[in-house]
Amino acid sequence: MKAYELYSLINIGAMDKVRQHLKNLSLVDRLPLLFDLMPYVNKTPRSLKFFRDNFAQEIGALVSAKYDYVQAEKLYRAAKKVK
C-alpha cells in the first residue's frame, strides 16, 4: 500500500489494518513508508494519536538520523535493545 492509501484508512477508522500492514513489513521496508507518511502525521488528531501510539520510535529514529534509513535502522535497533 502507498502512503495516501494508509492515511485514508486511518481517517476512516481502520487503524488496526494500517498498523498490521506496517508492522508486517520489515524495518527496511517500513522506514521509507513511514517517511512517506510523515506529512500526514499531524493532519488530524486521529492520525497524530495513531502514529504517536504505534510508530513514535521509528519516526523518532528517522528524524534523529536526518532521514538516513540505514542510520535510522541502527538507532531503532539500539533503542530496542536498551528497552
Secondary structure, DSSP 4 states (H G I P E B T S, - for coil): --HHHHHHHHHTT-HHHHHHHHHHS-HHHHHHHHHHHGGGTTTSHHHHHHHHHHHHHHHHHHHHTTT-HHHHHHHHHHHHHH-
